Every structure is written in C-alpha cells, then in structure tokens.
C-alpha cells in the first residue's frame, strides 16, 4: 500500500440547517456529511480534523480540514465530485497537499470572525444577520472593542463547561464597520474559546445600547466571570471568515 498523503481541504458552508461542525450522535454536523461523502468517493474510511468547531447555526466563509489519503486522485476532479454530492449548503473550494505533520487545527496562526447586525428589517438578510431595532452608539462600540485588543484572559466570555487548559487569547483586531444598514464586527485572534465571539458581541451591544459603560466592560474582562458578561447573541449573524496558516506547510 502507498504511504498516505496529508491534504488540506478548504470548505465553506451555510450553517442554518446544521448542528455546527462537530459530528454528534443525535444531530447532523458538517463533519459527518463530509466524511460520509468523501469516504464513498475515495472508497476508503475517512476521518477529518477541522480547524475548529462552529456552533449550531453559525456560517463559515472559510474553514479547513485535513485528512490522510492513500488513494491517488485528481484534485480538481475530486473537488468537482465532492461538490456534486455534498448538500447545496456545503462547498469545497480547494484541495492542497501539505507536510505530513501539518494540522488544520494546531498549525493555524490566526482565525477571523465577523458578526453582522442589521438595523433595518430585511427579508434578504433573514438568517444571515441579527436584526436590532434599538439605537446603537457606534463610537461607544469602538471604544469598548479596543479594550479587547492584546493578550488577555477571556474566561468571562467562554462557555462554562469546556475542556481547554487556559483562557488566554491574543486578539489582533476588534473593530466595527458600518456598511449601509449593516453593522459588522470583525475580530481576529490566535485562538477562540467556545461561545467567545457571541458573548463578546452581546457584551459590546450592552455598551452600545447604554446598558453598561466602557469601564464596566473593563471590569467584566478582569472578573473572569461569565455571569457578569452579556448574553450570547443569535448564531445567525456569526461567520467564520478566515483561517491563516504558515505558507511553508503547503507543498504546492
């Protein structure tokens, strides 16, 4: 048997009808769908490792997974066949060979998420943005977001029951941009905790709508107490938009 070659697959999906990335016993995740189709096409058992987990209903513009494949195949042909058999809400964008020790999860340098809010009711944004009718003070959102930049313990924004060893993340970017009726929050970090982005946005929105002050957010961050932070905002507005890797892990 030939030695297996490790490949990175770039994937994007609409998360509305799926229970997140992770395979689950009583629900359908993206991982399960891909493993089943890829295994049938390659005629071998396939196990994939994603760059991270997304929760139920969260969308993904760019994510990667890796798997080791023994079968020889044409990458463009396999991509076309995968896209033919996968659900219409899932698309494979590219397939690239990588070094044998490269990991879609652990080799990632940075991940970027966007959260999209619409301040005007729009049926074409239903399921892809959170509709907020309250007045929002954008300059206050920006001042509050600036507190997140840098290396901090983000335990106050993490789900309580999680298996991580620590809650420290390094945030490079956290900012809001107005795009007509849309208000888009972008955050980039070396790692994210479970539920972190939705909890951050919920807390920032408390500041933007006058429920708390910017100083209150500073104290919440230092508290490491999830009960003091805001509620998780709806999943429909959240998008994983980019995962960055070192160029040298790719063979072509």
TIZADREN-938866 format. One record per residue (C-alpha): x, y, z; residue in one letter. Coordinates in Angstrom, 1 decimal. Last residue first. Layout:
# TIZADREN-938866
<<X; Y; Z>; 'A'>,
...
# end
This chain:
# TIZADREN-938866
<<2.1; 23.3; -3.8>; 'X'>,
<<3.6; 21.5; -0.7>; 'X'>,
<<1.8; 23.7; 1.8>; 'X'>,
<<3.3; 23.8; 5.3>; 'X'>,
<<5.7; 26.6; 4.3>; 'X'>,
<<2.9; 29.2; 3.8>; 'X'>,
<<2.2; 29.4; 7.6>; 'X'>,
<<-1.5; 29.2; 8.1>; 'X'>,
<<-4.4; 31.7; 8.3>; 'X'>,
<<-8.1; 30.9; 8.9>; 'X'>,
<<-10.7; 33.4; 7.5>; 'X'>,
<<-14.4; 34.3; 7.6>; 'X'>,
<<-16.0; 32.3; 10.4>; 'X'>,
<<-19.4; 33.9; 10.3>; 'X'>,
<<-21.9; 34.9; 13.0>; 'X'>,
<<-25.2; 36.7; 12.5>; 'X'>,
<<-27.3; 33.5; 12.5>; 'X'>,
<<-25.9; 32.4; 15.9>; 'X'>,
<<-28.1; 34.7; 17.9>; 'X'>,
<<-26.2; 36.9; 20.5>; 'X'>,
<<-24.9; 35.2; 23.7>; 'X'>,
<<-25.9; 37.2; 26.7>; 'X'>,
<<-23.7; 39.8; 28.3>; 'X'>,
<<-20.8; 39.4; 30.7>; 'X'>,
<<-21.1; 39.2; 34.5>; 'X'>,
<<-22.2; 35.6; 34.7>; 'X'>,
<<-19.1; 34.5; 32.6>; 'X'>,
<<-16.8; 35.6; 35.5>; 'X'>,
<<-13.1; 36.2; 34.6>; 'X'>,
<<-13.5; 39.4; 36.6>; 'X'>,
<<-10.9; 41.3; 34.6>; 'X'>,
<<-12.9; 41.3; 31.4>; 'X'>,
<<-16.1; 42.4; 33.3>; 'X'>,
<<-14.1; 45.2; 35.0>; 'X'>,
<<-13.1; 46.6; 31.6>; 'X'>,
<<-16.6; 46.2; 30.3>; 'X'>,
<<-17.9; 48.3; 33.2>; 'X'>,
<<-15.5; 51.0; 32.2>; 'X'>,
<<-17.0; 51.1; 28.7>; 'X'>,
<<-20.4; 51.6; 30.4>; 'X'>,
<<-23.3; 49.2; 30.7>; 'X'>,
<<-26.9; 49.2; 29.4>; 'X'>,
<<-26.3; 52.1; 27.1>; 'X'>,
<<-27.1; 50.5; 23.8>; 'X'>,
<<-23.6; 50.3; 22.6>; 'X'>,
<<-22.3; 49.0; 26.0>; 'X'>,
<<-24.8; 46.2; 26.1>; 'X'>,
<<-24.0; 45.6; 22.4>; 'X'>,
<<-20.4; 45.1; 23.4>; 'X'>,
<<-21.5; 42.4; 25.9>; 'X'>,
<<-23.6; 40.5; 23.4>; 'X'>,
<<-20.8; 40.8; 20.8>; 'X'>,
<<-18.3; 39.4; 23.3>; 'X'>,
<<-20.6; 36.5; 24.2>; 'X'>,
<<-21.2; 35.7; 20.6>; 'X'>,
<<-17.4; 35.8; 19.9>; 'X'>,
<<-16.5; 33.6; 22.9>; 'X'>,
<<-19.0; 30.8; 22.6>; 'X'>,
<<-16.3; 28.1; 22.9>; 'X'>,
<<-12.9; 29.9; 23.2>; 'X'>,
<<-11.1; 31.4; 20.3>; 'X'>,
<<-7.4; 31.2; 19.2>; 'X'>,
<<-4.7; 33.3; 17.6>; 'X'>,
<<-7.1; 36.2; 17.3>; 'X'>,
<<-9.0; 38.3; 14.7>; 'X'>,
<<-12.3; 40.1; 15.4>; 'X'>,
<<-14.6; 41.8; 12.9>; 'X'>,
<<-17.9; 43.4; 13.9>; 'X'>,
<<-20.2; 44.4; 11.1>; 'X'>,
<<-23.1; 47.0; 11.3>; 'X'>,
<<-25.3; 46.7; 8.3>; 'X'>,
<<-27.8; 49.3; 7.2>; 'X'>,
<<-25.2; 51.0; 4.9>; 'X'>,
<<-22.0; 49.2; 5.7>; 'X'>,
<<-20.8; 50.4; 9.1>; 'X'>,
<<-17.6; 48.9; 10.4>; 'X'>,
<<-16.9; 47.7; 13.9>; 'X'>,
<<-13.5; 46.7; 15.3>; 'X'>,
<<-11.5; 44.0; 17.1>; 'X'>,
<<-8.1; 43.1; 15.7>; 'X'>,
<<-5.0; 41.4; 17.0>; 'X'>,
<<-6.6; 39.5; 19.9>; 'X'>,
<<-4.2; 37.2; 21.8>; 'X'>,
<<-6.1; 34.6; 23.7>; 'X'>,
<<-5.7; 33.3; 27.3>; 'X'>,
<<-8.4; 31.0; 28.6>; 'X'>,
<<-6.3; 28.0; 29.7>; 'X'>,
<<-6.3; 24.2; 29.6>; 'X'>,
<<-9.4; 24.0; 27.5>; 'X'>,
<<-12.1; 21.3; 28.1>; 'X'>,
<<-15.2; 23.5; 28.3>; 'X'>,
<<-18.1; 23.7; 30.7>; 'X'>,
<<-18.6; 27.4; 31.5>; 'X'>,
<<-18.8; 28.7; 27.9>; 'X'>,
<<-16.2; 31.4; 27.5>; 'X'>,
<<-16.6; 35.2; 27.5>; 'X'>,
<<-15.6; 35.8; 31.2>; 'X'>,
<<-12.7; 33.4; 30.7>; 'X'>,
<<-11.1; 35.8; 28.2>; 'X'>,
<<-7.7; 36.0; 29.9>; 'X'>,
<<-6.0; 38.7; 27.9>; 'X'>,
<<-3.3; 39.3; 25.2>; 'X'>,
<<-3.9; 42.4; 23.1>; 'X'>,
<<-7.0; 44.0; 21.7>; 'X'>,
<<-10.2; 43.5; 23.7>; 'X'>,
<<-10.2; 47.0; 25.2>; 'X'>,
<<-10.5; 48.5; 21.7>; 'X'>,
<<-13.9; 46.9; 21.4>; 'X'>,
<<-15.3; 49.2; 24.1>; 'X'>,
<<-14.1; 52.3; 22.4>; 'X'>,
<<-15.5; 51.1; 19.0>; 'X'>,
<<-18.9; 50.2; 20.5>; 'X'>,
<<-19.1; 53.6; 22.1>; 'X'>,
<<-18.4; 55.2; 18.8>; 'X'>,
<<-21.2; 53.1; 17.3>; 'X'>,
<<-24.0; 54.2; 19.7>; 'X'>,
<<-26.8; 51.8; 18.8>; 'X'>,
<<-30.5; 52.8; 18.8>; 'X'>,
<<-32.7; 49.7; 19.3>; 'X'>,
<<-34.1; 47.9; 16.3>; 'X'>,
<<-31.6; 45.0; 16.2>; 'X'>,
<<-32.0; 42.4; 13.4>; 'X'>,
<<-29.3; 39.8; 13.7>; 'X'>,
<<-27.7; 38.9; 10.3>; 'X'>,
<<-27.6; 35.9; 7.9>; 'X'>,
<<-30.8; 34.0; 8.7>; 'X'>,
<<-33.0; 36.8; 7.4>; 'X'>,
<<-30.8; 39.2; 5.4>; 'X'>,
<<-32.9; 39.0; 2.3>; 'X'>,
<<-36.0; 39.6; 4.5>; 'X'>,
<<-34.7; 43.0; 5.6>; 'X'>,
<<-35.7; 44.7; 8.8>; 'X'>,
<<-33.3; 47.6; 9.1>; 'X'>,
<<-30.6; 47.9; 11.8>; 'X'>,
<<-28.8; 44.8; 10.5>; 'X'>,
<<-26.2; 43.2; 12.6>; 'X'>,
<<-23.3; 41.1; 11.3>; 'X'>,
<<-20.7; 39.3; 13.4>; 'X'>,
<<-17.4; 38.5; 11.6>; 'X'>,
<<-14.8; 36.0; 12.7>; 'X'>,
<<-11.1; 35.8; 12.0>; 'X'>,
<<-8.7; 32.9; 12.9>; 'X'>,
<<-5.0; 33.2; 13.3>; 'X'>,
<<-1.8; 31.1; 13.1>; 'X'>,
<<-3.4; 27.8; 12.3>; 'X'>,
<<-1.0; 24.8; 12.6>; 'X'>,
<<-2.9; 23.3; 15.5>; 'X'>,
<<-6.3; 22.8; 13.9>; 'X'>,
<<-5.7; 22.1; 10.3>; 'X'>,
<<-2.6; 20.2; 11.3>; 'X'>,
<<0.6; 19.9; 9.3>; 'X'>,
<<2.9; 17.0; 10.3>; 'X'>,
<<2.8; 15.2; 7.0>; 'X'>,
<<3.5; 18.4; 5.0>; 'X'>,
<<0.6; 19.6; 2.9>; 'X'>,
<<-1.2; 18.6; -0.3>; 'X'>,
<<-3.9; 21.0; -1.4>; 'X'>,
<<-7.6; 20.7; -2.1>; 'X'>,
<<-9.7; 23.8; -2.8>; 'X'>,
<<-13.1; 25.4; -2.5>; 'X'>,
<<-15.3; 22.6; -1.2>; 'X'>,
<<-18.9; 23.7; -0.9>; 'X'>,
<<-21.7; 23.0; 1.6>; 'X'>,
<<-25.2; 24.4; 1.6>; 'X'>,
<<-26.2; 22.6; -1.6>; 'X'>,
<<-25.6; 19.3; 0.2>; 'X'>,
<<-22.5; 17.3; -1.0>; 'X'>,
<<-22.6; 15.0; -4.0>; 'X'>,
<<-21.8; 17.4; -6.8>; 'X'>,
<<-19.4; 19.5; -4.7>; 'X'>,
<<-17.5; 16.4; -3.8>; 'X'>,
<<-17.3; 15.3; -7.5>; 'X'>,
<<-16.0; 18.7; -8.6>; 'X'>,
<<-13.4; 18.7; -5.8>; 'X'>,
<<-12.4; 15.1; -6.7>; 'X'>,
<<-11.9; 16.1; -10.3>; 'X'>,
<<-9.8; 19.1; -9.4>; 'X'>,
<<-7.6; 17.1; -7.1>; 'X'>,
<<-7.0; 14.1; -9.4>; 'X'>,
<<-6.7; 11.1; -7.2>; 'X'>,
<<-4.2; 8.5; -5.9>; 'X'>,
<<-5.6; 6.6; -2.9>; 'X'>,
<<-3.8; 6.6; 0.4>; 'X'>,
<<-5.4; 9.7; 1.9>; 'X'>,
<<-4.6; 11.5; 5.2>; 'X'>,
<<-7.1; 14.1; 6.3>; 'X'>,
<<-7.1; 17.8; 7.0>; 'X'>,
<<-9.9; 20.3; 7.5>; 'X'>,
<<-10.0; 24.0; 6.6>; 'X'>,
<<-12.5; 26.8; 7.1>; 'X'>,
<<-13.5; 29.8; 5.1>; 'X'>,
<<-16.9; 31.5; 4.6>; 'X'>,
<<-18.5; 29.7; 7.5>; 'X'>,
<<-21.9; 30.2; 9.0>; 'X'>,
<<-23.1; 29.5; 12.6>; 'X'>,
<<-26.4; 27.8; 13.0>; 'X'>,
<<-25.3; 25.3; 15.6>; 'X'>,
<<-21.8; 26.1; 16.9>; 'X'>,
<<-18.6; 26.1; 14.9>; 'X'>,
<<-15.7; 23.9; 15.8>; 'X'>,
<<-12.1; 24.5; 14.8>; 'X'>,
<<-9.5; 23.9; 12.0>; 'X'>,
<<-11.2; 20.7; 11.3>; 'X'>,
<<-9.9; 17.1; 11.5>; 'X'>,
<<-11.2; 14.5; 9.1>; 'X'>,
<<-11.6; 10.8; 9.3>; 'X'>,
<<-12.0; 8.8; 6.1>; 'X'>,
<<-12.7; 5.1; 5.5>; 'X'>,
<<-11.8; 4.2; 2.0>; 'X'>,
<<-13.7; 4.0; -1.3>; 'X'>,
<<-12.4; 7.5; -2.3>; 'X'>,
<<-15.8; 8.7; -3.4>; 'X'>,
<<-17.7; 6.9; -0.6>; 'X'>,
<<-15.3; 8.1; 2.1>; 'X'>,
<<-15.5; 11.7; 0.9>; 'X'>,
<<-19.3; 11.6; 1.0>; 'X'>,
<<-19.5; 10.2; 4.5>; 'X'>,
<<-16.7; 12.2; 6.0>; 'X'>,
<<-18.2; 15.5; 4.5>; 'X'>,
<<-21.6; 14.9; 6.0>; 'X'>,
<<-20.3; 13.9; 9.4>; 'X'>,
<<-18.0; 16.9; 9.7>; 'X'>,
<<-20.9; 19.3; 8.8>; 'X'>,
<<-22.9; 18.2; 11.7>; 'X'>,
<<-26.2; 16.2; 11.9>; 'X'>,
<<-27.7; 15.6; 15.3>; 'X'>,
<<-28.2; 12.7; 17.8>; 'X'>,
<<-24.7; 11.2; 18.0>; 'X'>,
<<-22.7; 14.2; 17.1>; 'X'>,
<<-20.1; 15.1; 14.4>; 'X'>,
<<-18.7; 18.6; 15.1>; 'X'>,
<<-19.2; 21.4; 12.6>; 'X'>,
<<-22.3; 23.0; 13.9>; 'X'>,
<<-25.8; 21.5; 14.3>; 'X'>,
<<-26.7; 22.0; 10.7>; 'X'>,
<<-29.7; 23.6; 8.9>; 'X'>,
<<-28.6; 27.3; 9.2>; 'X'>,
<<-24.9; 26.7; 9.0>; 'X'>,
<<-24.3; 27.8; 5.4>; 'X'>,
<<-21.0; 26.3; 4.4>; 'X'>,
<<-17.4; 26.9; 3.3>; 'X'>,
<<-14.6; 24.4; 2.9>; 'X'>,
<<-10.9; 24.4; 2.1>; 'X'>,
<<-9.4; 20.9; 2.1>; 'X'>,
<<-5.9; 20.4; 3.4>; 'X'>,
<<-4.3; 17.1; 2.3>; 'X'>,
<<-2.0; 14.6; 4.0>; 'X'>,
<<-0.5; 11.9; 1.9>; 'X'>,
<<-0.8; 8.2; 2.9>; 'X'>,
<<2.0; 5.9; 2.0>; 'X'>,
<<1.3; 3.5; -0.8>; 'X'>,
<<0.0; 0.0; 0.0>; 'X'>,
# end
